[in-house]
Amino acid sequence: MAERASAPLEGKVALITGGSNGIGAATARSLANKGAKVVIGYHQGAGRAESLLEELSGAGHRAVQIALEDSATIRRAAETIGECYGRTDILVNSAGFTRVIPMPDLDALTDEIMDAILIANVRGTFAVIRAMAPLLRESGDGVIVNVSSIAAFTGLGSSIAYCAAKAALDVITTSLGRALGPSIRVLSVSPGPVATDFVPGRDRVALETLAERTPMKRVVEPDDVAAAILACVTHLKMSTGTRIIVDGGTHF
């Protein structure tokens, strides 16, 4: 268990959807290390969530199941968090889903796959925000960070559906930045390809090859994205409704 060097988030409560793996897990460690009580939202990764809880510094952490396609589980999670903590200061929407489908292959992008990707990345994320908004208002200084992607504005990614979903998420971020201010800030963090298992079939060699074409010439790690999320929470106090790009320059 890591020892916290400083605790600017002491007493803060953070919910991280998709918190048991990848960017979500890196963010859980980062926020806990800064003093936050972390609620790890997971879908099927109960074992990973419990293992991660044992790693987190500090106390008061817990895990809750959230199925993004099932708004009832989202409401129950919000009720549990409200009963346990009374408020939420930070919401990180890191959960999502994609499928690798070549963009010219329109027939492969079936209605079922399109619906699943849009539900996981758009409707489900909005449902979490809707359920958590009252608890975030209780904070008086709430912040929502939506983990988006440069696919939202480059049109390049695992599939057309994923690009469309993340573009929709960015627009939701802008709209909610207006709707929820001043008590809640809303930001998107937009990574390029990240060293996780999120995209099936994309290995480390492929990521390093991509990175060599970028100005920074290194692979984006989950900790890089977690650091940007932390900055949104602790430092970017006058930013809302906009996106923070974390891609080493991939997009230009």
N, C-alpha and C positions, 0 to 999 in steps of 0.2 A: 504494500500500500504506500503510495507516494506521499511525501510530506509537502504540505503547501508552503511555498516561499512567501506568498502574499495572498490576501483573501479579499479582493475588491468586490466579490459577489457574496460575501458572508451573509447568510440569512435569506438569500434569494432562492426562489423555487423555479426550476426549469423542467419543462416537459420536452423530450426529444422523441419524435416518432421515427421509426426505423433506427432506434437507438442501440440495437444490439450488435450492429455490424458496420464496417466501412466508415463512411463519413460520420454517421450518427454515433458510433462508438468512440471515435476520436474526439468528437465534440463533447460527449459525456465525460470523458476523462479530463478534457480541458476545463469545462465549467466546474466540475467537482474540485479540481485542483485550485481553482480560484475561489472556492468557498461555497458554491451553490449546492443546494439539495437537488439531486437529479432524479427525475422520474423517467425511466427507460420504457418507451413505448415499443412493443414488439408485436408481431403477428404470429409467426410460427417458430420464432427463435427463442423459446422460453429458456432452454438450456444456456444459450449464449448470453441472454440477458442476466440470468442468475450468476454466471461466471463473471460477467463484467461488474456486477454489483460488488463482488468481493474485492475487485481491484481498485474501486474508486476511493479516493481519499475523502476524509470527512465522514459525516454520519447523516442519517435522515433520508437516505436514498431508497427507492423502491422501483419495482417493475409493474407495468400494467399491460394487459393485452388490448390491442387496438387493431381491428380489421377495417381497412379503409373503405371497403365496399359495403360495410354494415354500420350505418349511422347509430344503431342502438348500442354497439360496443363502444363507440366514440362517446356517446352521452354517458354511459356507465363509467368510463374512464374519467371523464370530467367530474362526475359526482364523487368518485373515489378521491380524486385529487383535492376537491373542495373540502371534503370531510377531513382529510389528513392534514392539509396545510392552510386552508382558508383563502388562498389566493394562488395565482401563478404570475411570476414576473417575466419569464422567458419562455417562448414557444419556438422550437426549432422543428420545422417540417422537413425531415430528411427521408422519410419513407417514399418509395416509388417503385416503379416496375417498367421494364422495357423488353422488347423482343427485337433481335437483329433481323431486319427484313430489307433487302436491297431496294433502294428507292424506285428504280424503274419497274419493279415487279409489283404492279398495282394489285393483281389478283391475289398475291400472297398476303396482302394486308386486308384480312377479312373483317367483317363487321364485329365479330367476337373479339378479335385482337385489338381493334381500334377502341372498342368499348372498354376493355380491360385496362388499356394504357391510359385512357382519359379518366376513368374512375380513379385509378391509383394515384395519378399525378395531379388531377384537377379537382374533381368532385370530392374525393376523399380528403384532400388537403383543405378545401374550403369547409367541409363538414367539421374538421378538427378545429379550425379557426372559429367557426360559428359556435361550437360547443364551449370553447375555452375563453371566448371574448369576455364574458362576465367576470371570470376569475382574473383575467389580465387587467380589466378595469379596476378591480380591487387593489391592484398594485399601485396604480397612479403613475407608474413609470414602466409600463409594459412594453415588450418588444417581441415582434414576430419575425423570424428569419426563415424564409422559404428557400430551400436548396433547389435551385433551378439548374440551368445549363447554358453554355454558349450556343447549343443547338437551337435555342429559342430565337436567336437573331442571325445565326449563320445559315440555318436551314440544312446543316450537315449533322448527321448523328446516326444512331442505330436504326431509326426508321422515320418515316414521315409522321407517323402518329406521335412519336416521342417529341419531335421538333414542335409539332403543333401543341402538344400538351404543355411543354415548358413555355412556349410563347403565351399560352393562355394564363399560365401561372404568373408570369411577369406582369400581365395586364391586371390580374387580380391583386398583385402586390401594389401596383399604382393606385388602383381604385380604392383599396382598403387603407392605403396611406392617407388618402383624403377622408375616408369615411370614419376611421377610428381615431384620428388625431383629436386633441393633442395628448390624450392619455396613453395611447398605444402607437408606437412606431412600427412600420412594416417595411422590410427590406428583402431583396433577393440576393443570394450569393450564387454566382454563376461560374462553376468550374468548367474547364476543358476536360479532356480525358484524365481520369484519376486512377491511381493504382489500387483498385478494388476489384471484386469479382462481380460488380454490378452488370457489366455487359458481357454476356456469355461469349467465350471464344477469344476475348481480347487479352493476350498474355503480356508479360513484362517486356518481351522483345519487341512486340508491336508498339507498346507505349514508348519505349526508348527510341525507336525509329521515328515516331511522331515527334518526340521531344527534340530531336536533333534538328528539326526544321523550324524550331521556334527561337525567338531571341534569347530566352533564358536557358535553353538547351538542357533542361532537366525535367524529369517526370513530376507531375503534380501528385503529391502524397495526401492522404486523408488529413494529416496534421496541418498541411497548408490551408486546406479548406476550413478546418476547425479554427485555425488562427484568425481567418477572416470573419468567421461567425462570432468569435469572441470580440473582435474589434467592433462589430456592429452593435454588440451589447454594451460594451464598456466605453467606447470612445466616439462613435459616430452619432452623437446625441442630437445633432441637427440634421440628420439624414433620414428621410422616409420616402416611400413610394418609388425607390430607385434600386438599381442593381450594382453589386460589387463583383467585378470579374476577377477570377483566380485561374488563369490559364497559361501563364508564362509567355503570353503574347501569341497564342495559337490563332486567335481570331483575326489577326491582321497580317 
